[in-house]
Amino acid sequence: MKSSSFSFIDLFAGIGGFHLAMTNLGGSCVFASEIDAAARTVYNINFGIVPEGDITKIDEKQIPAHDVLCAGFPCQSFSKAGNRGGINDPRGTLFFDIVRIAKYHRPKYLLLENVRNLAGHDNGNTWKTIKYNLELIGYNCPGLPVIFSPHYIGIPQFRERVFILCKRKDLGSIKPFVFDKKDIAECDIDSILIENHAIENIGKYLLKNEEAALIGIWNDFFEICRDKLPGFPVWTEYFTDALYDGDLDNIPKWKRAFIKKKQRLVFK
Ligand SMILES: C[S@@+](CC[C@H](N)C(=O)[O-])C[C@H]1O[C@@H](n2cnc3c(N)ncnc32)[C@H](O)[C@@H]1O
C-alpha cells in the first residue's frame, strides 16, 4: 500500500472519480459524502469506505481536517455575483456547503469540477459567484476554470469538464495548467466494458442487453466514420433507409439543420 502524502475529502463523491485520482497521487481519503444510496454502495465496493449522506445535513465540525477538498458539485444557477440570497435553484446552496466546509477547515487546496459551460452559465454570473466567494474565504482562484477532457491526453472518452484549482492565499498564486495534447487513443468499447456481474443494489448501473447491443451499434458506426466524425448530434430516430421526409415543419429550425447534416453524412 502506498504511503499517503496528503489527506483529502471527497464531496459529491459519486462512485469515486476524485478518490481514484487522489489515491493514485498518494492521497488518503478521510471523508466522503454522497446522497445517492446506490452510488454509496458502489463507492464502498470500490474503496471500502461508505460515504456519509446529504452534505447539507453534515456539520463541518464533524468532518476531519484535510489538505485537499475535492468536489464534483452539481451545477446550479446563481442570480447575482456574491449574493447568496439570489440563488434561484433549491440546489443552489450546495456550492455554499463547499464554502462552509472550506471556510472552517481551510484546506491547502480546493479542487472543484463541473460541467463545461459553467464559466458561461447564467451570463457568467455562476462563475463570478463561485470565484467571488472562494476569494472571500481566502483562496486564490484562476481567472477562468480550466477546461479539460480525457481525450485531450489520449484517453478515449470525450467528456469536457471544467476544473477549478484554488490555493489558500498564504501558499501563493496558482500556476497556469499546461499539458500536451495527444491524439485520441485507439480503443474498442469491448476492451472497456466488464461483464455484468450481479452486485446487489447497483442494478441501475448495469447495462441491459439492449443497451449493450446499442453500444455495439454505435461502435460499428464509429468505425465506419472514424475519420470524419460529425461535430453535430446524430439522432437515431432519423436513421431510416431513406431520406427523412417526415414533417420537418414541426421540428425547430436548429434541429432541422442537424437532421439535414446527418442525412448528408449517411447518404452521401
Ligand atoms: C456530478 S456528480 C459527481 C460525480 C463524481 N465526481 C464521480 O466521480 O462519480 C454529483 C454528485 O453529487 C451528488 N449529490 C447531489 N446532492 C448531494 C448532496 N446534497 N449531498 C451529497 N451528495 C450530493 C449526486 O448524487 C452526484 O452523485
The ligand as a Tripos MOL2 file, in Angstrom:
@<TRIPOS>MOLECULE
LIG
   27    29     1     0     0
SMALL
NO_CHARGES

@<TRIPOS>ATOM
      1 C1        -21.5320   15.4460  -10.8870 C.3       1 LIG1
      2 S1        -21.7550   14.1250   -9.7760 S.3       1 LIG1
      3 C2        -20.1270   13.8430   -9.1910 C.3       1 LIG1
      4 C3        -19.5390   12.5640   -9.7230 C.3       1 LIG1
      5 C4        -18.2380   12.1620   -9.0580 C.3       1 LIG1
      6 N1        -17.1960   13.1510   -9.2560 N.3       1 LIG1
      7 C5        -17.7650   10.7870   -9.5660 C.2       1 LIG1
      8 O1        -16.5850   10.6090   -9.8490 O.co2     1 LIG1
      9 O2        -18.5940    9.8800   -9.6790 O.co2     1 LIG1
     10 C6        -22.5290   14.9590   -8.4290 C.3       1 LIG1
     11 C7        -22.9080   14.0230   -7.2990 C.3       1 LIG1
     12 O3        -23.4040   14.8150   -6.2260 O.3       1 LIG1
     13 C8        -24.3520   14.0250   -5.5310 C.3       1 LIG1
     14 N2        -25.1450   14.9170   -4.6930 N.ar      1 LIG1
     15 C9        -26.1370   15.7780   -5.0580 C.ar      1 LIG1
     16 N3        -26.6300   16.4230   -3.9990 N.ar      1 LIG1
     17 C10       -25.9430   15.9960   -2.9050 C.ar      1 LIG1
     18 C11       -25.9950   16.2930   -1.5230 C.ar      1 LIG1
     19 N4        -26.8900   17.1690   -1.0400 N.pl3     1 LIG1
     20 N5        -25.1410   15.6620   -0.6880 N.ar      1 LIG1
     21 C12       -24.2390   14.7640   -1.1730 C.ar      1 LIG1
     22 N6        -24.1510   14.4230   -2.4810 N.ar      1 LIG1
     23 C13       -24.9900   15.0320   -3.3420 C.ar      1 LIG1
     24 C14       -25.1220   13.3620   -6.6630 C.3       1 LIG1
     25 O4        -25.8270   12.2180   -6.2100 O.3       1 LIG1
     26 C15       -24.0000   13.0310   -7.6550 C.3       1 LIG1
     27 O5        -23.5240   11.7280   -7.4740 O.3       1 LIG1
@<TRIPOS>BOND
     1     1     2 1
     2     2     3 1
     3     2    10 1
     4     3     4 1
     5     4     5 1
     6     5     6 1
     7     5     7 1
     8     7     8 2
     9     7     9 1
    10    10    11 1
    11    11    12 1
    12    11    26 1
    13    12    13 1
    14    13    14 1
    15    13    24 1
    16    14    15 ar
    17    14    23 ar
    18    15    16 ar
    19    16    17 ar
    20    17    18 ar
    21    17    23 ar
    22    18    19 1
    23    18    20 ar
    24    20    21 ar
    25    21    22 ar
    26    22    23 ar
    27    24    25 1
    28    24    26 1
    29    26    27 1
@<TRIPOS>SUBSTRUCTURE
     1 LIG1         1 GROUP 0 **** ****
